[in-house]
């Protein structure tokens, strides 16, 4: 089964409030985005699926919001839930390791996609796309399972990170600034320790690099 087929099956057969990553209120993601862009800049949510984050951003005055997800079924569910405001969101169906461009955004947010990228080549394509997407001064926010998090999710192996290993994925141009922890509980009550990393783009060439601030 391909990566796309896997996620289409998940979102077709499972209620979106029962998947392990479901949050009725994406408070930590919103808090980090608000801190990164108090001026309500353009935000892209990578692997947004059926997350409640887009409507929370709309409710708080964000005007340019995009959601990218590999699953057309997930995007269809999210659009149906958001109706009649779905047209205010830019919806992109695609594999983050294959998409060539998504436009330009001040904030790149990803909760629980990066840790599924087991192949180094996929992670390098991810970093390259983020670099093309964020301008100098843009902000990158990534949430992954922490080192003591589960080794598998949704039937797939995941990579687990701490501040140092997550920063290393994005190269020597990332500088760890601070660290915080977040414990997510699945709908069934299982604890999942997460690391959240956020960073600011500090140089601009054809691709960009960031200072790195990790929130674990």
Backbone bond lengths (Angstrom), bond angles and torsions (degrees), N, CA, C in turn:
res aa  C-N    CA-C-N  psi(-1)  N-CA   C-N-CA  omega(-1)  CA-C   N-CA-C  phi
1 X - - - 1.461 - - 1.525 109.15 -
2 X 1.328 117.16 131.09 1.454 121.13 179.01 1.524 110.59 -72.70
3 X 1.325 115.79 167.28 1.466 120.85 178.18 1.524 110.34 -58.93
4 X 1.317 116.95 -44.46 1.468 120.40 179.97 1.533 111.27 -64.42
5 X 1.342 116.72 -44.69 1.461 120.01 179.26 1.525 111.07 -60.03
6 X 1.332 116.20 -39.36 1.466 119.78 179.09 1.524 111.05 -58.63
7 X 1.342 116.63 -49.67 1.459 119.01 -175.25 1.521 112.73 -75.15
8 X 1.317 117.99 -29.40 1.467 119.73 173.12 1.529 109.62 -63.10
9 X 1.328 116.78 -40.61 1.461 120.91 178.74 1.519 111.13 -64.74
10 X 1.326 116.83 -44.25 1.467 120.72 179.76 1.526 110.65 -57.76
11 X 1.324 116.81 -50.36 1.464 119.61 -174.64 1.523 112.88 -77.47
12 X 1.314 117.70 -18.90 1.460 120.67 177.01 1.522 111.38 -80.98
13 X 1.336 116.53 -37.46 1.461 120.57 -172.26 1.528 114.34 -99.20
14 X 1.338 117.51 -12.25 1.475 120.09 -175.65 1.519 110.42 -119.58
15 X 1.327 116.49 133.29 1.459 120.26 174.60 1.523 108.71 -61.02
16 X 1.334 116.20 137.32 1.456 118.54 -173.79 1.519 113.09 -66.92
17 X 1.329 119.10 -15.54 1.465 120.79 176.13 1.530 112.08 -87.14
18 X 1.335 117.30 -0.99 1.455 120.94 -178.30 1.529 113.12 -111.55
19 X 1.320 118.15 -6.08 1.464 119.61 176.81 1.532 108.67 -69.70
20 X 1.332 116.19 152.11 1.460 120.48 -172.01 1.511 114.31 -61.90
21 X 1.337 117.95 -26.87 1.464 121.62 -176.14 1.527 112.90 -92.93
22 X 1.338 116.99 5.58 1.476 119.96 -177.67 1.524 111.95 -62.55
23 X 1.320 115.68 136.35 1.465 123.19 173.14 1.521 108.59 -132.59
24 X 1.331 119.01 123.00 1.467 119.48 175.76 1.521 111.58 -65.28
25 X 1.333 116.46 -28.25 1.459 121.41 178.10 1.531 108.26 -139.15
26 X 1.348 118.15 108.89 1.471 120.91 -179.26 1.527 111.18 -77.55
27 X 1.313 116.48 61.47 1.467 122.10 -170.33 1.519 112.70 -63.47
28 X 1.354 117.37 -44.30 1.462 118.25 -175.53 1.524 110.96 -68.21
29 X 1.350 116.80 -39.95 1.463 119.41 177.95 1.520 110.70 -62.29
30 X 1.322 116.18 -44.77 1.461 119.47 -179.93 1.527 110.87 -63.17
31 X 1.330 116.97 -42.01 1.467 120.47 -179.12 1.523 111.18 -61.23
32 X 1.344 116.66 -42.23 1.455 120.30 179.85 1.531 111.80 -69.01
33 X 1.329 116.32 -37.98 1.468 119.74 177.16 1.523 110.51 -66.25
34 X 1.319 116.57 -43.22 1.463 120.49 179.67 1.529 110.33 -62.73
35 X 1.325 116.88 -38.39 1.465 120.50 178.42 1.525 110.23 -67.74
36 X 1.334 116.32 -39.05 1.459 120.72 -178.75 1.520 112.19 -72.10
37 X 1.339 116.41 -30.96 1.466 119.91 -175.44 1.526 110.70 -141.06
38 X 1.330 117.87 71.84 1.464 120.21 179.40 1.521 112.36 -63.24
39 X 1.329 116.73 -18.45 1.460 120.42 177.82 1.507 113.78 -84.77
40 X 1.345 116.97 8.76 1.465 122.59 176.78 1.527 111.42 62.31
41 X 1.351 116.02 51.29 1.458 121.06 179.74 1.519 112.28 -75.42
42 X 1.331 116.30 177.60 1.457 122.82 -178.67 1.529 110.56 -68.17
43 X 1.340 116.30 134.99 1.464 122.60 -175.02 1.520 110.00 -127.05
44 X 1.339 117.32 134.62 1.458 121.19 169.41 1.524 108.44 -116.58
45 X 1.341 115.57 132.02 1.456 122.40 -179.38 1.525 107.97 -105.55
46 X 1.329 116.80 111.29 1.455 122.70 -176.91 1.525 109.70 -84.71
47 X 1.331 116.38 125.86 1.453 120.29 -177.69 1.514 111.99 68.80
48 X 1.331 115.78 33.99 1.466 120.49 -175.76 1.514 114.29 -62.97
49 X 1.335 117.34 -27.84 1.459 120.15 177.67 1.510 112.45 50.45
50 X 1.334 116.11 -125.68 1.460 121.56 179.19 1.527 111.57 -104.93
51 X 1.329 116.46 24.75 1.463 121.24 -179.79 1.521 112.11 -57.22
52 X 1.336 115.57 150.31 1.474 122.05 175.67 1.525 111.99 -84.81
53 X 1.333 117.39 4.52 1.457 120.47 -177.62 1.534 113.62 -63.69
54 X 1.342 120.60 -42.21 1.474 119.41 -178.16 1.520 113.51 -57.22
55 X 1.343 117.06 -45.12 1.464 117.20 -179.41 1.521 112.31 -69.06
56 X 1.350 116.90 -30.81 1.463 118.77 177.25 1.522 109.66 -66.62
57 X 1.331 116.93 -40.23 1.461 120.16 177.09 1.526 111.07 -64.36
58 X 1.326 116.87 -42.56 1.466 120.10 176.83 1.525 110.55 -60.49
59 X 1.328 116.92 -44.50 1.465 121.54 -178.70 1.526 112.04 -60.60
60 X 1.336 116.74 -26.24 1.468 120.83 -176.77 1.528 112.59 -105.19
61 X 1.308 116.72 17.84 1.453 119.78 168.01 1.512 117.51 93.36
62 X 1.328 118.20 7.26 1.470 119.17 176.42 1.523 108.78 -74.72
63 X 1.328 116.65 132.03 1.465 121.66 -172.13 1.518 113.16 -101.03
64 X 1.334 117.76 -33.58 1.464 120.83 -179.24 1.516 108.84 -115.15
65 X 1.334 115.35 107.96 1.463 122.13 -176.48 1.524 107.91 -132.80
66 X 1.326 116.33 134.55 1.460 121.51 174.73 1.521 109.06 -126.56
67 X 1.325 115.62 147.83 1.462 122.11 175.02 1.520 107.87 -125.74
68 X 1.330 116.39 125.42 1.459 121.88 175.13 1.515 108.93 -112.91
69 X 1.331 116.19 130.85 1.458 119.96 175.64 1.516 109.37 -148.57
70 X 1.323 116.06 148.05 1.451 121.16 -179.97 1.524 112.53 -71.80
71 X 1.345 116.86 -21.85 1.462 121.91 -174.13 1.525 113.01 -98.79
72 X 1.324 115.80 118.40 1.465 120.24 174.96 1.524 110.41 -65.94
73 X 1.332 116.70 -33.09 1.466 120.15 179.09 1.522 111.05 -64.61
74 X 1.345 117.03 -40.68 1.460 120.89 178.53 1.522 110.43 -63.84
75 X 1.320 116.95 -45.02 1.463 120.84 -179.71 1.524 110.44 -63.51
76 X 1.325 117.57 -40.56 1.466 120.75 179.12 1.528 110.78 -62.39
77 X 1.333 116.63 -41.28 1.468 120.22 177.76 1.521 111.15 -63.81
78 X 1.322 116.57 -43.85 1.463 120.56 -178.84 1.523 110.98 -64.37
79 X 1.329 116.79 -42.21 1.460 120.68 179.89 1.524 110.66 -64.43
80 X 1.322 117.27 -39.93 1.462 120.62 178.94 1.525 110.77 -64.71
81 X 1.324 116.74 -40.90 1.465 120.07 179.97 1.525 111.54 -66.87
82 X 1.324 116.92 -36.70 1.459 122.06 -176.24 1.534 113.77 -81.74
83 X 1.310 116.65 -13.30 1.468 119.24 -179.25 1.528 109.55 -54.02
84 X 1.352 119.11 135.21 1.469 129.04 9.31 1.537 114.38 -94.12
85 X 1.334 118.88 18.23 1.468 120.57 -178.83 1.522 112.88 -97.49
86 X 1.328 117.81 2.57 1.456 120.82 -175.69 1.526 112.30 -59.27
87 X 1.335 116.93 -30.32 1.467 119.89 -178.24 1.531 112.49 -69.17
88 X 1.326 116.79 -13.13 1.461 120.55 178.88 1.532 112.26 -80.42
89 X 1.328 116.47 -8.94 1.458 122.18 -179.28 1.526 108.88 -107.27
90 X 1.328 116.43 142.55 1.469 121.22 170.42 1.520 107.66 -89.22
91 X 1.326 116.75 117.75 1.462 121.71 -177.18 1.524 109.48 -102.77
92 X 1.328 117.10 129.92 1.453 122.92 -179.19 1.525 108.40 -127.96
93 X 1.335 116.76 118.90 1.458 121.00 175.59 1.519 107.95 -99.29
94 X 1.332 117.13 118.26 1.455 120.21 -179.28 1.510 112.01 179.23
95 X 1.323 115.74 160.95 1.461 123.98 175.93 1.532 107.60 -83.77
96 X 1.304 117.67 123.75 1.463 122.21 -176.01 1.528 112.21 -58.50
97 X 1.334 117.59 -23.70 1.456 120.07 179.37 1.529 112.45 -86.83
98 X 1.325 117.33 -4.05 1.462 121.36 -178.64 1.524 113.57 -119.77
99 X 1.329 117.15 -20.23 1.464 120.77 179.82 1.528 109.59 -65.87
100 X 1.331 117.33 133.17 1.465 120.39 -176.92 1.521 113.11 -88.19
101 X 1.342 117.02 -32.19 1.462 119.44 177.60 1.518 109.41 -161.12
102 X 1.336 115.33 150.03 1.466 121.31 -179.54 1.525 111.77 -126.92
103 X 1.329 117.30 2.02 1.461 120.86 -175.33 1.519 109.89 101.27
104 X 1.318 116.19 -159.67 1.465 121.54 -177.22 1.525 110.19 -123.86
105 X 1.319 115.31 132.58 1.457 122.30 -177.67 1.517 109.36 -138.69
106 X 1.321 116.08 150.91 1.461 120.94 178.78 1.524 112.12 -82.83
107 X 1.339 116.40 -25.20 1.464 121.01 -179.75 1.526 109.50 -130.46
108 X 1.316 116.00 128.46 1.472 123.97 173.61 1.518 106.73 -109.29
109 X 1.337 117.33 117.28 1.462 121.83 -178.07 1.522 109.58 -118.72
110 X 1.319 115.71 134.26 1.465 121.81 179.13 1.516 108.41 -143.59
111 X 1.308 116.17 114.54 1.454 120.98 173.63 1.532 108.14 -112.27
112 X 1.344 115.77 102.69 1.464 122.41 170.44 1.528 115.49 79.86
113 X 1.343 117.78 32.16 1.464 120.56 166.78 1.526 110.10 -105.47
114 X 1.326 116.35 -47.75 1.463 120.67 -173.59 1.520 112.09 -55.93
115 X 1.335 117.56 -35.47 1.471 117.92 -176.04 1.530 112.91 -72.07
116 X 1.334 118.12 -10.99 1.464 120.93 174.51 1.528 112.73 -84.36
117 X 1.319 118.03 -9.76 1.463 121.11 -176.30 1.520 109.67 -85.44
118 X 1.323 115.12 94.30 1.456 121.01 -175.56 1.526 112.28 -81.82
119 X 1.326 117.44 -29.69 1.458 121.60 -178.39 1.530 110.95 -83.91
120 X 1.328 116.17 132.92 1.458 120.79 179.52 1.532 110.92 -58.37
121 X 1.321 117.47 -39.66 1.464 120.29 -179.51 1.524 111.57 -61.78
122 X 1.328 117.62 -36.28 1.466 120.90 177.54 1.526 110.63 -66.83
123 X 1.326 116.20 -41.04 1.461 119.51 -179.97 1.527 110.59 -67.04
124 X 1.319 117.13 -36.06 1.464 119.78 178.32 1.528 111.34 -67.67
125 X 1.334 117.71 -38.17 1.470 119.90 176.57 1.529 110.64 -66.19
126 X 1.323 116.01 -37.44 1.467 121.21 177.15 1.530 110.23 -59.42
127 X 1.334 115.90 -50.45 1.465 120.72 -178.74 1.529 110.56 -61.85
128 X 1.310 117.00 -40.11 1.467 120.59 -179.96 1.524 111.18 -63.57
129 X 1.341 117.52 -43.99 1.461 120.12 179.60 1.523 110.80 -64.77
130 X 1.322 117.10 -41.37 1.466 119.83 177.57 1.520 110.20 -59.87
131 X 1.330 116.40 -39.70 1.456 120.70 179.68 1.513 113.01 -64.02
132 X 1.326 116.54 -39.23 1.460 120.40 178.46 1.528 111.96 -71.87
133 X 1.327 116.01 -24.41 1.463 121.28 -173.44 1.522 112.79 -85.35
134 X 1.339 116.62 -38.76 1.458 120.87 -175.90 1.529 111.60 -90.48
135 X 1.323 117.80 132.00 1.461 120.32 173.35 1.522 110.27 -77.61
136 X 1.318 117.11 170.59 1.458 120.03 172.83 1.526 108.60 -58.14
137 X 1.316 115.82 130.58 1.459 120.61 -175.74 1.514 113.46 91.76
138 X 1.365 117.47 -7.17 1.459 120.11 177.14 1.518 111.69 -69.12
139 X 1.318 116.67 165.13 1.465 121.58 -174.19 1.523 111.37 -121.22
140 X 1.322 115.82 135.12 1.459 123.92 178.89 1.522 109.08 -112.02
141 X 1.327 117.53 128.47 1.465 122.50 178.47 1.523 107.73 -127.84
142 X 1.321 117.06 122.94 1.461 121.48 -178.89 1.519 109.84 -130.80
143 X 1.328 116.14 132.16 1.460 122.18 174.19 1.517 110.20 -113.99
144 X 1.325 117.25 127.86 1.462 122.50 177.68 1.525 108.96 -135.71
145 X 1.336 116.20 168.53 1.453 119.18 171.40 1.519 109.48 -64.59
146 X 1.322 115.76 139.02 1.456 121.68 175.96 1.530 109.72 -76.30
147 X 1.323 115.91 173.38 1.459 120.88 -177.61 1.528 112.75 -57.21
148 X 1.325 117.68 -31.78 1.462 121.15 179.29 1.519 111.76 -97.47
149 X 1.337 117.11 16.17 1.446 121.62 176.61 1.520 111.18 -81.24
150 X 1.338 117.68 176.31 1.461 120.72 -178.94 1.526 111.60 -67.72
151 X 1.352 117.95 146.31 1.459 121.01 180.00 1.524 113.66 -80.08
152 X 1.343 116.53 -12.31 1.462 120.78 -179.63 1.520 109.43 -137.84
153 X 1.338 115.22 153.50 1.458 121.18 176.79 1.522 107.64 -150.63
154 X 1.316 116.55 135.15 1.464 121.91 179.78 1.530 111.71 54.06
155 X 1.332 116.69 35.03 1.445 121.21 178.28 1.512 115.06 78.62
156 X 1.336 117.96 7.29 1.462 122.57 -177.84 1.532 110.37 -119.86
157 X 1.331 116.06 147.80 1.459 120.55 172.47 1.521 109.91 -69.17
158 X 1.319 116.40 147.30 1.458 120.91 176.45 1.527 109.51 -128.88
159 X 1.318 115.47 160.17 1.465 122.00 172.81 1.526 107.75 -97.60
160 X 1.330 116.51 137.52 1.466 120.93 -178.91 1.529 109.09 -110.34
161 X 1.336 115.75 146.70 1.461 120.64 -170.84 1.520 112.15 -131.64
162 X 1.330 114.26 155.28 1.456 121.62 160.53 1.527 106.44 -116.82
163 X 1.316 117.14 -176.77 1.464 120.10 -175.50 1.526 111.71 -58.56
164 X 1.351 116.27 -43.62 1.461 120.22 -175.54 1.528 111.62 -67.85
165 X 1.335 116.82 -45.14 1.464 118.87 -177.13 1.523 111.82 -71.31
166 X 1.321 117.72 -32.95 1.465 119.73 176.43 1.525 110.01 -68.21
167 X 1.325 117.23 -43.64 1.459 120.51 177.86 1.526 110.63 -61.65
168 X 1.339 116.83 -38.14 1.463 120.55 -178.53 1.519 111.84 -63.09
169 X 1.340 117.56 -30.80 1.459 120.54 179.00 1.533 111.34 -61.55
170 X 1.331 116.40 -27.37 1.460 120.25 -176.46 1.526 112.31 -102.78
171 X 1.338 116.50 7.84 1.453 120.42 169.69 1.518 114.60 90.91
172 X 1.348 115.98 177.07 1.460 122.07 -173.94 1.528 113.78 -70.16
173 X 1.320 118.33 -9.45 1.463 120.51 179.91 1.527 113.04 -85.38
174 X 1.310 117.19 10.85 1.460 121.78 175.81 1.523 109.91 -107.00
175 X 1.319 115.44 133.62 1.464 120.33 -179.85 1.519 109.57 -121.59
176 X 1.333 117.13 120.94 1.463 120.98 179.48 1.519 109.53 -67.57
177 X 1.326 116.25 129.43 1.459 121.64 -177.61 1.525 111.58 -108.20
178 X 1.324 117.87 -50.14 1.468 119.60 178.88 1.515 109.98 -151.10
179 X 1.327 115.90 166.26 1.457 122.00 -175.41 1.523 111.05 -135.98
180 X 1.331 115.61 140.68 1.463 122.91 179.59 1.523 108.46 -146.44
181 X 1.305 120.10 157.41 1.463 122.03 179.20 1.520 111.15 -113.44
182 X 1.328 114.84 153.43 1.467 120.24 176.53 1.522 108.56 -140.76
183 X 1.313 116.80 128.51 1.459 122.06 178.53 1.525 108.82 -109.93
184 X 1.314 115.79 110.18 1.463 121.58 176.66 1.519 109.61 -89.63
185 X 1.322 116.45 141.44 1.467 120.30 173.90 1.533 108.24 -115.01
186 X 1.322 115.30 129.88 1.454 121.11 179.71 1.528 109.35 -70.28
187 X 1.345 117.64 167.44 1.470 119.39 176.94 1.528 113.36 -56.08
188 X 1.347 117.45 -25.90 1.463 120.07 178.28 1.516 112.80 -87.95
189 X 1.340 116.91 -1.34 1.452 121.36 176.23 1.513 115.75 95.68
190 X 1.335 118.76 2.51 1.460 120.74 179.76 1.525 110.37 -73.45
191 X 1.349 117.66 134.74 1.463 120.54 178.83 1.522 111.38 -79.75
192 X 1.327 116.86 139.83 1.455 122.83 176.93 1.530 109.32 -133.37
193 X 1.332 117.80 103.38 1.468 119.98 177.63 1.532 110.66 -68.27
194 X 1.321 116.43 130.75 1.456 122.88 179.51 1.519 110.79 -116.92
195 X 1.324 115.22 153.86 1.456 122.61 165.51 1.523 107.01 -112.99
196 X 1.318 117.04 134.45 1.462 121.90 172.20 1.519 108.38 -115.11
197 X 1.317 116.56 126.61 1.455 121.43 176.62 1.512 110.14 -115.31
198 X 1.318 117.41 132.72 1.456 120.77 174.13 1.514 109.44 -128.34
199 X 1.322 116.85 147.02 1.456 120.78 -172.87 1.516 111.48 -149.80
200 X 1.332 116.13 155.24 1.459 121.65 179.83 1.513 111.66 -112.77
201 X 1.322 118.35 130.47 1.460 123.29 -178.96 1.524 109.94 -66.49
202 X 1.328 117.02 124.52 1.465 118.21 -173.37 1.520 114.47 -114.37
203 X 1.347 119.85 -15.00 1.461 120.10 175.63 1.514 109.04 -134.24
204 X 1.297 118.17 151.74 1.452 121.08 -178.86 1.513 112.34 -128.30
205 X 1.335 116.44 116.49 1.457 122.25 171.83 1.524 105.84 -130.34
206 X 1.327 117.80 -141.99 1.453 119.27 174.10 1.522 110.50 -69.97
207 X 1.332 116.57 -34.05 1.455 122.09 168.92 1.518 106.79 -122.57
208 X 1.320 116.37 162.91 1.459 120.61 -171.48 1.519 111.01 -120.57
209 X 1.316 115.66 157.21 1.455 122.29 175.37 1.530 108.53 -128.80
210 X 1.309 115.96 163.57 1.455 119.75 -172.38 1.514 112.81 -129.93
211 X 1.307 116.49 153.07 1.462 119.48 157.23 1.509 106.26 -72.68
212 X 1.292 116.98 145.59 1.458 120.13 -172.96 1.519 110.87 -115.41
213 X 1.340 114.86 128.32 1.451 119.67 174.11 1.510 107.80 -119.51
214 X 1.325 118.91 119.87 1.457 121.31 -174.70 1.517 110.72 -101.59
215 X 1.332 115.22 132.09 1.460 121.89 175.24 1.527 106.60 -114.19
216 X 1.333 116.67 103.62 1.460 116.66 -174.08 1.526 110.58 -103.64
